[in-house]
Amino acid sequence: MFAEQGYDGTSIRRIAADADVDPALVHHYFGTKDALFKAVVAAPLDPGTIMPSILQKDPEAIPERLLRTFLGAWESPASGPGFRALVRSAVTNRVSNRLVREFFTQQVQRRLRTLDTGIAPEEIPWRSSLVASQLFGLALTRYILELPPLAHASQEEVIAAVGPTIARYLFADLSP
Amino acid sequence: MFAEQGYDGTSIRRIAADADVDPALVHHYFGTKDALFKAVVAAPLDPGTIMPSILQKDPEAIPERLLRTFLGAWESPASGPGFRALVRSAVTNRVSNRLVREFFTQQVQRRLRTLDTGIAPEEIPWRSSLVASQLFGLALTRYILELPPLAHASQEEVIAAVGPTIARYLFADLSP
């Protein structure tokens, strides 16, 4: 429902009706709509398990592992709709806009500092926000705007084209 | 109003009330809400004038000219709010979602074929959709999600970091 109607268009009352349960039950297990939304979108993106498996060992294979995980998550029926809902509401709703920004600074950037990636700690914010710009752009153009031919390209074609961009943002000299 | 409330949350009646005119006057000059929306967002992006000035002469300076024009348009009080409205509604509303996709294939990709850019015609769709992925991602993360530090970086820093990405998508060998 979040994916289809967006954050504002979704209510706990309608979710409960759809699931044929009492709204009080949803409140009991998930709390507020905010908390429910977090639970819905957080499931497929637990950075505590995903980030170490992407970022630790063979730095030269990080871009491919990152893209493969990212494309796989967007294309999975289990997590794709949640990501779509996340982008839709982050773009239109102030609460989820702030949630995404906080997720990025507190979960992704902070966690990056604790991992052995070979990136200088003071460069992590800049490099990670550039990687985010390409990944969010890929999500938006491939899965939401469905721009051709990017929307129909194979994962291998996307990885070949975008992998070197991620590698450059993570490891290359970016000074003007 | 499109920028703040999104496409669905905006009505010609409320626009007219805000402008202190009769809704019939808005209908008379702009037609439907669709047509009004197109007029609002199309003003700052007339590809017929912008694309030749970015893409013709000195191919090696195209990435910088493209990024400077793109960042300037998003940061201009005259066009920034229109772009924000465009992204917001493209992500949440089916009509503007299709409008953006059509604009990209019919205005941008088709026009690219008529310009002397040095890009092989059969490669224009793939290369232009990759450029779009980075530009849309920049718009989303810098101006809408406001991820730090990308949201606060200078145009020069962004151009230095992202320019080579655009150059590679336009001109480099991208085969797997």
Contacts between the chains, C-beta under 8 A, distances in Angstrom:
chain1	res1	chain2	res2	distance
A	6	B	92	5.7
A	87	B	91	6.4
A	88	B	91	5.4
A	88	B	92	5.5
A	90	B	144	7.7
A	90	B	145	6.2
A	91	B	87	6.4
A	91	B	88	5.4
A	91	B	91	4.8
A	91	B	92	7.2
A	91	B	140	7.4
A	91	B	144	5.8
A	92	B	6	5.6
A	92	B	88	5.5
A	92	B	91	7.2
A	92	B	92	5.6
A	97	B	144	7.5
A	97	B	145	6.5
A	100	B	145	5.6
A	101	B	145	5.8
A	101	B	146	6.3
A	101	B	147	6.1
A	101	B	148	7.8
A	104	B	145	7.6
A	104	B	147	5.4
A	105	B	147	7.7
A	105	B	148	6.3
A	125	B	148	6.4
A	125	B	149	5.0
A	126	B	149	5.6
A	126	B	150	7.5
A	126	B	153	7.5
A	126	B	161	7.7
A	129	B	141	6.6
A	129	B	147	4.9
A	129	B	148	6.7
A	129	B	149	6.1
A	129	B	150	3.8
A	129	B	151	8.0
A	130	B	150	6.7
A	130	B	161	5.6
A	130	B	162	7.3
A	132	B	137	7.8
A	132	B	141	5.3
A	132	B	147	5.7
A	132	B	150	7.5
A	133	B	134	7.0
A	133	B	137	4.3
A	133	B	138	5.1
A	133	B	140	7.6
A	133	B	141	4.4
A	133	B	142	7.0
A	133	B	147	7.8
A	133	B	150	6.1
A	133	B	162	7.5
A	134	B	133	7.0
A	134	B	134	5.8
A	134	B	137	5.4
A	134	B	165	7.3
A	135	B	137	7.1
A	136	B	137	4.7
A	136	B	140	4.9
A	136	B	141	5.3
A	136	B	145	7.2
A	137	B	132	7.8
A	137	B	133	4.4
A	137	B	134	5.4
A	137	B	135	7.1
A	137	B	136	4.7
A	137	B	137	2.0
A	137	B	138	6.8
A	137	B	140	6.6
A	137	B	141	7.9
A	138	B	133	5.1
A	138	B	137	6.8
A	140	B	91	7.4
A	140	B	133	7.6
A	140	B	136	4.9
A	140	B	137	6.6
A	140	B	140	5.8
A	141	B	129	6.6
A	141	B	132	5.3
A	141	B	133	4.4
A	141	B	136	5.3
A	141	B	137	7.9
A	142	B	133	7.0
A	144	B	90	7.7
A	144	B	91	5.8
A	144	B	97	7.5
A	145	B	90	6.2
A	145	B	97	6.5
A	145	B	100	5.6
A	145	B	101	5.8
A	145	B	104	7.6
A	145	B	136	7.3
A	146	B	101	6.3
A	147	B	101	6.2
A	147	B	104	5.4
A	147	B	105	7.7
A	147	B	129	4.9
A	147	B	132	5.7
A	147	B	133	7.8
A	148	B	101	7.8
A	148	B	105	6.4
A	148	B	125	6.5
A	148	B	129	6.8
A	149	B	125	5.0
A	149	B	126	5.6
A	149	B	129	6.0
A	150	B	126	7.5
A	150	B	129	3.8
A	150	B	130	6.7
A	150	B	132	7.5
A	150	B	133	6.1
A	151	B	129	8.0
A	153	B	126	7.5
A	156	B	176	5.6
A	157	B	176	6.6
A	159	B	176	7.6
A	160	B	174	6.4
A	160	B	175	6.6
A	160	B	176	3.7
A	161	B	126	7.7
A	161	B	130	5.6
A	161	B	169	7.2
A	161	B	174	4.7
A	162	B	130	7.3
A	162	B	133	7.5
A	164	B	168	6.8
A	165	B	134	7.3
A	165	B	165	4.9
A	165	B	168	7.1
A	168	B	164	6.8
A	168	B	165	7.1
A	169	B	161	7.2
A	174	B	160	6.4
A	174	B	161	4.7
A	175	B	160	6.7
A	176	B	156	5.6
A	176	B	157	6.6
A	176	B	159	7.6
A	176	B	160	3.6
